[in-house]
Amino acid sequence: MMTTYDWTMVASIATALAVFVAACQLYRGTLQARTNFEDELCREYRELASCIPVKAHFGEVLSAEEFELALPRLYQYIDLTNEQIFLRMNGRISRATWRNWQEGIKSNLERSAFAQAWAVIKNGATGSFT
């Protein structure tokens, strides 16, 4: 036969368990929201990358005309990269995702058209890309 004391203990344990379960659900929800946010940025990158000439992705030099046509999209790519860096600095991007993105950013900026676009942008930008 349980006493009043025993019911109090059961209620305390049940409350603690409920708080733990709620905290776990909140944590999982936060991780899922971050994953969804990162996935949205990846989708934005893929859409943008599809508008940049394949030659640029292969590291080939673009003609002056090709570069001028691609520059708006290359600018958007660099702007997206800037946003990704800002989001990582503010803890909105996970460490694992950032390592992956960082490798991609470095690889892209080593390609001729991206490097050329960055040179044009950093010379013309006022504060946005510092």
Beta strands, then each sheet from edge to edge (+ up, - down):
end
